């Protein structure tokens, strides 16, 4: 198969790049992210310096490419955000910059990712605008909410993936038969333990379920007796883990708490990298632990992109065989 070029918009830590680098015929020709620290991290790990603000990119001057990848900002559509959607003057309108690049370069394939809530945001109008925008440009449009634990990740993380193609029909991959669990990424050398001086535990009688987290304890503040949010629970490392968030509160902020041996602790950034399918050797260039967690909380799961790649390549192969 001949070389297939792609661009990595809103690239973050580079989940698309991490997955696609496993295929010799896929080559990234442009990346962009507005965060300068993220751009440095991306360059250190993937060997390409991203552009900054997508709005400053001259679409006509971009290199040619066959696949547009865009995990565009999810906050305007997220349950955890303000849910302003396209009314958001910053993040929400960035979808129109994707269309600006599509119109200029006419790539045969586009892959978009966002929070699952995008499908129902504004009574479905947001999704309908995205779908019709591609269909009006001659694309077939396919979408599905994918659960990361069904595709080789230990993390429960539901996201909508949308594939627009001019090459033919696209099929989403089948779910995995076997789950991967949190203990597969746990570092036994990490003996840290949480500070329980302000909290007390209430044991749960939940039973293990395939591809789902299991709560062992709810965590409550002694002073207020309030708790029970994701960051205020202790989870079982022998099951799948909860969604890692860019921002969440409680003693288990961002990752949730896990019972590791006799200790209770958050996951560290090396473990979280593996929850997303990145190698634990990923270079954060000395960035602190909490900022690493923030960047990971905004990332796409590499394992899911891994599962999409063969089917994406297949439609290019079918086109060449015609």
C-alpha positions as a LaTeX table, in Angstrom:
\begin{tabular}{lrrr}
\hline
Residue & $x$ (\AA) & $y$ (\AA) & $z$ (\AA) \\
\hline
Unk1 & 0.00 & 0.00 & 0.00 \\
Unk2 & 1.27 & 3.48 & $-0.82$ \\
Unk3 & 1.96 & 6.04 & 1.89 \\
Unk4 & $-1.11$ & 7.57 & 3.55 \\
Unk5 & $-0.61$ & 10.99 & 5.09 \\
Unk6 & $-2.61$ & 12.35 & 8.00 \\
Unk7 & $-2.91$ & 15.50 & 10.08 \\
Unk8 & $-3.41$ & 15.51 & 13.84 \\
Unk9 & $-5.58$ & 18.48 & 14.84 \\
Unk10 & $-6.02$ & 19.36 & 18.56 \\
Unk11 & $-3.34$ & 16.70 & 18.95 \\
Unk12 & $-2.87$ & 16.77 & 22.73 \\
Unk13 & $-0.44$ & 14.05 & 23.80 \\
Unk14 & $-0.82$ & 12.36 & 20.43 \\
Unk15 & $-3.13$ & 9.36 & 20.79 \\
Unk16 & $-3.71$ & 9.22 & 17.03 \\
Unk17 & 0.02 & 9.46 & 16.39 \\
Unk18 & 0.84 & 6.80 & 19.01 \\
Unk19 & $-1.59$ & 4.37 & 17.37 \\
Unk20 & $-0.76$ & 5.20 & 13.76 \\
Unk21 & 3.03 & 5.00 & 14.20 \\
Unk22 & 2.60 & 1.22 & 14.36 \\
Unk23 & 1.75 & 1.28 & 10.64 \\
Unk24 & 4.69 & 2.09 & 8.34 \\
Unk25 & 2.50 & 3.46 & 5.57 \\
Unk26 & 0.84 & 6.08 & 7.82 \\
Unk27 & 2.77 & 9.36 & 8.16 \\
Unk28 & 1.86 & 12.51 & 10.07 \\
Unk29 & 2.50 & 15.65 & 8.01 \\
Unk30 & 1.03 & 18.26 & 10.39 \\
Unk31 & $-0.14$ & 18.52 & 13.99 \\
Unk32 & $-1.54$ & 21.41 & 15.99 \\
Unk33 & $-2.43$ & 22.25 & 19.57 \\
Unk34 & $-2.94$ & 25.60 & 21.25 \\
Unk35 & $-1.09$ & 24.56 & 24.44 \\
Unk36 & 2.63 & 25.32 & 24.18 \\
Unk37 & 3.69 & 22.73 & 26.80 \\
Unk38 & 1.69 & 20.03 & 25.03 \\
Unk39 & 3.37 & 20.95 & 21.76 \\
Unk40 & 6.79 & 20.42 & 23.36 \\
Unk41 & 5.73 & 17.04 & 24.78 \\
Unk42 & 4.28 & 15.97 & 21.41 \\
Unk43 & 7.50 & 16.89 & 19.61 \\
Unk44 & 9.64 & 15.02 & 22.16 \\
Unk45 & 7.62 & 11.82 & 21.77 \\
Unk46 & 6.55 & 11.89 & 18.13 \\
Unk47 & 9.26 & 13.88 & 16.35 \\
Unk48 & 7.10 & 16.61 & 14.84 \\
Unk49 & 6.60 & 20.16 & 16.12 \\
Unk50 & 2.88 & 21.04 & 16.18 \\
Unk51 & 1.49 & 24.36 & 15.07 \\
Unk52 & $-0.36$ & 26.45 & 17.66 \\
Unk53 & $-3.84$ & 27.90 & 17.24 \\
Unk54 & $-5.75$ & 26.14 & 14.46 \\
Unk55 & $-7.25$ & 29.48 & 13.46 \\
Unk56 & $-3.80$ & 30.72 & 12.43 \\
Unk57 & $-3.20$ & 27.83 & 10.00 \\
Unk58 & $-3.37$ & 28.72 & 6.31 \\
Unk59 & $-5.36$ & 25.77 & 4.98 \\
Unk60 & $-4.33$ & 26.36 & 1.36 \\
Unk61 & $-0.64$ & 26.24 & 2.32 \\
Unk62 & $-0.94$ & 22.99 & 4.29 \\
Unk63 & 0.69 & 19.84 & 2.91 \\
Unk64 & $-1.65$ & 17.43 & 1.15 \\
Unk65 & $-3.02$ & 14.57 & 3.23 \\
Unk66 & $-5.51$ & 11.70 & 3.06 \\
Unk67 & $-6.80$ & 11.50 & 6.66 \\
Unk68 & $-7.88$ & 14.34 & 8.93 \\
Unk69 & $-7.84$ & 13.39 & 12.64 \\
Unk70 & $-9.45$ & 15.71 & 15.16 \\
Unk71 & $-10.28$ & 15.12 & 18.79 \\
Unk72 & $-11.77$ & 18.59 & 18.95 \\
Unk73 & $-12.43$ & 20.27 & 22.32 \\
Unk74 & $-15.16$ & 18.48 & 24.23 \\
Unk75 & $-15.94$ & 20.99 & 26.98 \\
Unk76 & $-18.74$ & 22.78 & 25.09 \\
Unk77 & $-20.63$ & 19.48 & 24.75 \\
Unk78 & $-19.62$ & 17.69 & 27.96 \\
Unk79 & $-21.91$ & 16.92 & 30.87 \\
Unk80 & $-19.04$ & 18.11 & 33.07 \\
Unk81 & $-18.74$ & 21.39 & 31.15 \\
Unk82 & $-21.05$ & 24.28 & 30.34 \\
Unk83 & $-22.66$ & 22.50 & 27.36 \\
Unk84 & $-22.86$ & 25.66 & 25.26 \\
Unk85 & $-21.93$ & 23.76 & 22.11 \\
Unk86 & $-21.52$ & 25.88 & 18.99 \\
Unk87 & $-22.56$ & 28.94 & 21.01 \\
Unk88 & $-19.19$ & 28.77 & 22.76 \\
Unk89 & $-17.23$ & 31.55 & 21.04 \\
Unk90 & $-13.94$ & 29.72 & 21.57 \\
Unk91 & $-13.96$ & 25.94 & 21.70 \\
Unk92 & $-17.39$ & 25.37 & 20.21 \\
Unk93 & $-16.64$ & 27.18 & 16.98 \\
Unk94 & $-13.47$ & 25.23 & 16.29 \\
Unk95 & $-15.50$ & 22.65 & 14.38 \\
Unk96 & $-15.87$ & 25.26 & 11.66 \\
Unk97 & $-12.09$ & 25.42 & 11.37 \\
Unk98 & $-12.13$ & 21.68 & 10.72 \\
Unk99 & $-14.58$ & 22.32 & 7.88 \\
Unk100 & $-12.40$ & 25.15 & 6.59 \\
Unk101 & $-9.51$ & 22.70 & 6.24 \\
Unk102 & $-11.76$ & 20.01 & 4.75 \\
Unk103 & $-12.97$ & 22.46 & 2.10 \\
Unk104 & $-9.44$ & 23.51 & 1.22 \\
Unk105 & $-7.81$ & 20.06 & 1.09 \\
Unk106 & $-10.69$ & 17.62 & 0.37 \\
Unk107 & $-9.27$ & 14.65 & 2.32 \\
Unk108 & $-10.94$ & 11.33 & 1.49 \\
Unk109 & $-11.28$ & 10.44 & 5.20 \\
Unk110 & $-11.89$ & 12.37 & 8.42 \\
Unk111 & $-11.93$ & 10.88 & 11.92 \\
Unk112 & $-13.49$ & 12.96 & 14.69 \\
Unk113 & $-13.73$ & 12.20 & 18.42 \\
Unk114 & $-15.72$ & 13.82 & 21.21 \\
Unk115 & $-17.67$ & 13.10 & 24.38 \\
Unk116 & $-20.65$ & 10.78 & 24.02 \\
Unk117 & $-22.95$ & 13.62 & 25.11 \\
Unk118 & $-22.34$ & 15.32 & 21.76 \\
Unk119 & $-24.85$ & 12.91 & 20.21 \\
Unk120 & $-27.70$ & 14.27 & 22.37 \\
Unk121 & $-26.48$ & 17.83 & 22.91 \\
Unk122 & $-29.10$ & 20.47 & 22.08 \\
Unk123 & $-31.69$ & 17.74 & 21.42 \\
Unk124 & $-29.40$ & 16.19 & 18.82 \\
Unk125 & $-29.01$ & 19.38 & 16.77 \\
Unk126 & $-25.25$ & 19.61 & 17.30 \\
Unk127 & $-24.68$ & 16.10 & 15.98 \\
Unk128 & $-27.04$ & 16.70 & 13.05 \\
Unk129 & $-25.06$ & 19.80 & 12.06 \\
Unk130 & $-21.79$ & 17.86 & 12.10 \\
Unk131 & $-23.24$ & 14.93 & 10.15 \\
Unk132 & $-25.01$ & 17.08 & 7.55 \\
Unk133 & $-21.92$ & 19.30 & 7.13 \\
Unk134 & $-19.95$ & 16.30 & 5.90 \\
Unk135 & $-22.78$ & 14.78 & 3.90 \\
Unk136 & $-23.29$ & 18.07 & 2.05 \\
Unk137 & $-19.63$ & 17.83 & 1.05 \\
Unk138 & $-20.08$ & 14.36 & $-0.46$ \\
Unk139 & $-19.00$ & 12.21 & 2.47 \\
Unk140 & $-20.64$ & 9.13 & 3.92 \\
Unk141 & $-20.87$ & 9.58 & 7.67 \\
Unk142 & $-20.57$ & 6.83 & 10.29 \\
Unk143 & $-20.55$ & 7.19 & 14.07 \\
Unk144 & $-20.59$ & 5.09 & 17.20 \\
Unk145 & $-20.09$ & 5.58 & 20.93 \\
Unk146 & $-17.18$ & 3.32 & 21.81 \\
Unk147 & $-16.35$ & 2.09 & 25.31 \\
Unk148 & $-12.57$ & 1.92 & 25.79 \\
Unk149 & $-12.73$ & $-1.23$ & 27.92 \\
Unk150 & $-14.17$ & $-3.07$ & 24.91 \\
Unk151 & $-11.01$ & $-2.33$ & 22.92 \\
Unk152 & $-8.12$ & $-3.33$ & 25.18 \\
Unk153 & $-8.01$ & $-0.49$ & 27.71 \\
Unk154 & $-8.36$ & $-0.97$ & 31.49 \\
Unk155 & $-10.29$ & 2.32 & 31.62 \\
Unk156 & $-14.04$ & 2.83 & 31.22 \\
Unk157 & $-14.24$ & 5.81 & 28.91 \\
Unk158 & $-17.12$ & 6.29 & 26.48 \\
Unk159 & $-16.49$ & 8.58 & 23.53 \\
Unk160 & $-18.18$ & 9.10 & 20.20 \\
Unk161 & $-16.06$ & 8.42 & 17.12 \\
Unk162 & $-17.23$ & 9.78 & 13.78 \\
Unk163 & $-15.75$ & 8.66 & 10.47 \\
Unk164 & $-16.51$ & 10.60 & 7.29 \\
Unk165 & $-15.33$ & 8.97 & 4.07 \\
Unk166 & $-15.55$ & 9.41 & 0.33 \\
Unk167 & $-14.01$ & 5.97 & $-0.27$ \\
Unk168 & $-16.86$ & 3.68 & 0.71 \\
Unk169 & $-18.56$ & 2.25 & 3.75 \\
Unk170 & $-16.80$ & 2.07 & 7.11 \\
Unk171 & $-17.36$ & $-0.61$ & 9.76 \\
Unk172 & $-16.52$ & $-0.11$ & 13.41 \\
Unk173 & $-14.45$ & $-2.90$ & 15.00 \\
Unk174 & $-15.91$ & $-5.72$ & 17.04 \\
Unk175 & $-15.64$ & $-5.62$ & 20.83 \\
Unk176 & $-12.89$ & $-7.60$ & 22.53 \\
Unk177 & $-13.89$ & $-10.84$ & 24.26 \\
Unk178 & $-11.48$ & $-10.37$ & 27.14 \\
Unk179 & $-11.18$ & $-7.37$ & 29.42 \\
Unk180 & $-7.97$ & $-5.77$ & 30.64 \\
Unk181 & $-8.04$ & $-4.77$ & 34.31 \\
Unk182 & $-6.35$ & $-2.09$ & 36.39 \\
Unk183 & $-3.95$ & $-4.43$ & 38.18 \\
Unk184 & $-2.25$ & $-5.03$ & 34.80 \\
Unk185 & $-0.79$ & $-1.49$ & 34.97 \\
Unk186 & $-0.22$ & $-1.18$ & 38.73 \\
Unk187 & 3.35 & $-0.48$ & 39.83 \\
Unk188 & 4.06 & $-2.64$ & 42.86 \\
Unk189 & 6.98 & $-0.38$ & 43.74 \\
Unk190 & 4.58 & 2.50 & 44.47 \\
Unk191 & 3.88 & 2.10 & 48.18 \\
Unk192 & 2.09 & 5.41 & 48.66 \\
Unk193 & $-1.03$ & 5.54 & 50.83 \\
Unk194 & $-3.80$ & 8.11 & 51.06 \\
Unk195 & $-4.31$ & 10.50 & 53.98 \\
Unk196 & $-7.44$ & 9.17 & 55.66 \\
Unk197 & $-7.43$ & 11.62 & 58.55 \\
Unk198 & $-10.39$ & 13.59 & 57.18 \\
Unk199 & $-12.39$ & 10.68 & 55.80 \\
Unk200 & $-14.16$ & 7.46 & 56.68 \\
Unk201 & $-15.09$ & 4.48 & 54.50 \\
Unk202 & $-18.42$ & 2.77 & 53.95 \\
Unk203 & $-18.08$ & $-0.69$ & 52.46 \\
Unk204 & $-20.11$ & $-1.53$ & 49.35 \\
Unk205 & $-21.49$ & $-4.94$ & 48.52 \\
Unk206 & $-21.10$ & $-4.56$ & 44.76 \\
Unk207 & $-20.18$ & $-7.60$ & 42.69 \\
Unk208 & $-17.67$ & $-7.70$ & 39.81 \\
Unk209 & $-19.18$ & $-7.13$ & 36.36 \\
Unk210 & $-17.40$ & $-7.64$ & 33.03 \\
Unk211 & $-15.95$ & $-4.44$ & 31.52 \\
Unk212 & $-17.15$ & $-2.33$ & 34.47 \\
Unk213 & $-15.50$ & $-0.80$ & 37.56 \\
Unk214 & $-16.29$ & $-2.23$ & 40.97 \\
Unk215 & $-16.70$ & 0.06 & 43.98 \\
Unk216 & $-15.26$ & $-1.34$ & 47.19 \\
Unk217 & $-15.94$ & 1.66 & 49.46 \\
Unk218 & $-17.60$ & 5.04 & 49.36 \\
Unk219 & $-15.52$ & 7.78 & 50.96 \\
Unk220 & $-17.12$ & 10.45 & 53.16 \\
Unk221 & $-15.78$ & 13.57 & 54.86 \\
Unk222 & $-15.92$ & 13.19 & 58.64 \\
Unk223 & $-16.88$ & 16.83 & 59.06 \\
Unk224 & $-19.78$ & 17.02 & 56.60 \\
Unk225 & $-20.61$ & 13.33 & 56.02 \\
Unk226 & $-20.72$ & 14.12 & 52.32 \\
Unk227 & $-19.09$ & 12.06 & 49.60 \\
Unk228 & $-19.74$ & 9.30 & 47.10 \\
Unk229 & $-18.54$ & 11.06 & 43.92 \\
Unk230 & $-16.03$ & 9.37 & 41.60 \\
Unk231 & $-13.07$ & 10.91 & 43.44 \\
Unk232 & $-14.61$ & 9.80 & 46.73 \\
Unk233 & $-14.73$ & 6.07 & 46.07 \\
Unk234 & $-12.29$ & 3.18 & 46.37 \\
Unk235 & $-12.24$ & 0.83 & 43.38 \\
Unk236 & $-11.12$ & $-2.74$ & 42.80 \\
Unk237 & $-7.87$ & $-3.11$ & 40.81 \\
Unk238 & $-9.03$ & $-6.55$ & 39.65 \\
Unk239 & $-11.75$ & $-4.91$ & 37.53 \\
Unk240 & $-11.75$ & $-2.15$ & 34.92 \\
Unk241 & $-11.12$ & 1.38 & 36.13 \\
Unk242 & $-13.16$ & 4.55 & 36.04 \\
Unk243 & $-12.75$ & 7.42 & 33.57 \\
Unk244 & $-9.66$ & 9.51 & 34.24 \\
Unk245 & $-10.75$ & 13.16 & 34.32 \\
Unk246 & $-8.86$ & 16.37 & 33.64 \\
Unk247 & $-10.49$ & 17.92 & 36.69 \\
Unk248 & $-12.38$ & 16.27 & 39.53 \\
Unk249 & $-12.31$ & 16.63 & 43.28 \\
Unk250 & $-11.97$ & 14.49 & 46.39 \\
Unk251 & $-9.03$ & 12.44 & 47.71 \\
Unk252 & $-9.10$ & 10.41 & 44.49 \\
Unk253 & $-9.19$ & 13.47 & 42.22 \\
Unk254 & $-8.79$ & 12.73 & 38.49 \\
Unk255 & $-8.11$ & 8.97 & 38.81 \\
Unk256 & $-10.28$ & 7.63 & 41.63 \\
Unk257 & $-8.87$ & 5.72 & 44.60 \\
Unk258 & $-7.80$ & 2.08 & 44.32 \\
Unk259 & $-7.06$ & $-0.56$ & 46.94 \\
Unk260 & $-3.54$ & $-1.78$ & 46.13 \\
Unk261 & $-2.59$ & $-4.49$ & 48.59 \\
Unk262 & $-3.31$ & $-3.01$ & 52.01 \\
Unk263 & $-2.93$ & 0.56 & 50.78 \\
Unk264 & $-5.43$ & 2.95 & 49.22 \\
Unk265 & $-4.11$ & 5.45 & 46.70 \\
Unk266 & $-4.61$ & 7.31 & 43.45 \\
Unk267 & $-3.03$ & 6.02 & 40.27 \\
Unk268 & 0.28 & 7.65 & 39.36 \\
Unk269 & 0.95 & 9.19 & 35.95 \\
Unk270 & 2.89 & 6.18 & 34.64 \\
Unk271 & $-0.05$ & 3.93 & 35.46 \\
Unk272 & $-2.44$ & 6.44 & 33.89 \\
Unk273 & $-0.37$ & 6.52 & 30.71 \\
Unk274 & $-0.98$ & 2.79 & 30.38 \\
Unk275 & $-4.69$ & 3.27 & 31.15 \\
Unk276 & $-4.72$ & 5.30 & 27.91 \\
Unk277 & $-2.49$ & 2.92 & 25.95 \\
Unk278 & 0.62 & 5.12 & 26.00 \\
Unk279 & 3.92 & 3.51 & 27.06 \\
Unk280 & 4.94 & 4.26 & 30.65 \\
Unk281 & 8.26 & 5.52 & 29.20 \\
Unk282 & 6.36 & 8.43 & 27.58 \\
Unk283 & 8.42 & 11.61 & 28.15 \\
Unk284 & 6.59 & 14.43 & 29.95 \\
Unk285 & 9.71 & 16.64 & 29.93 \\
Unk286 & 9.70 & 17.13 & 33.68 \\
Unk287 & 6.11 & 18.40 & 33.88 \\
Unk288 & 4.63 & 17.91 & 37.36 \\
Unk289 & 2.32 & 15.06 & 38.29 \\
Unk290 & $-0.94$ & 17.04 & 38.48 \\
Unk291 & $-0.37$ & 18.71 & 35.11 \\
Unk292 & 0.37 & 15.31 & 33.59 \\
Unk293 & $-2.95$ & 14.04 & 34.92 \\
Unk294 & $-4.70$ & 17.07 & 33.41 \\
Unk295 & $-3.23$ & 16.38 & 29.97 \\
Unk296 & $-4.12$ & 12.69 & 30.21 \\
Unk297 & $-7.66$ & 13.51 & 31.33 \\
Unk298 & $-8.12$ & 15.36 & 28.03 \\
Unk299 & $-6.58$ & 12.59 & 25.92 \\
Unk300 & $-8.05$ & 10.06 & 23.53 \\
Unk301 & $-7.47$ & 6.38 & 24.39 \\
Unk302 & $-4.77$ & 4.96 & 22.12 \\
Unk303 & $-6.28$ & 1.45 & 22.32 \\
Unk304 & $-9.48$ & 2.63 & 20.66 \\
Unk305 & $-7.62$ & 4.31 & 17.79 \\
Unk306 & $-5.57$ & 1.10 & 17.50 \\
Unk307 & $-8.78$ & $-0.82$ & 16.92 \\
Unk308 & $-9.99$ & 1.65 & 14.28 \\
Unk309 & $-6.75$ & 1.73 & 12.26 \\
Unk310 & $-7.10$ & $-1.62$ & 10.41 \\
Unk311 & $-10.62$ & $-0.76$ & 9.21 \\
Unk312 & $-9.47$ & 2.71 & 8.13 \\
Unk313 & $-6.60$ & 1.18 & 6.17 \\
Unk314 & $-8.97$ & $-1.38$ & 4.65 \\
Unk315 & $-11.07$ & 1.25 & 2.90 \\
Unk316 & $-7.93$ & 2.69 & 1.31 \\
Unk317 & $-6.89$ & $-0.81$ & 0.20 \\
Unk318 & $-10.31$ & $-1.47$ & $-1.30$ \\
Unk319 & $-10.11$ & 1.83 & $-3.19$ \\
Unk320 & $-6.70$ & 0.92 & $-4.65$ \\
Unk321 & $-8.01$ & $-2.47$ & $-5.75$ \\
Unk322 & $-10.83$ & $-0.95$ & $-7.80$ \\
\hline
\end{tabular}
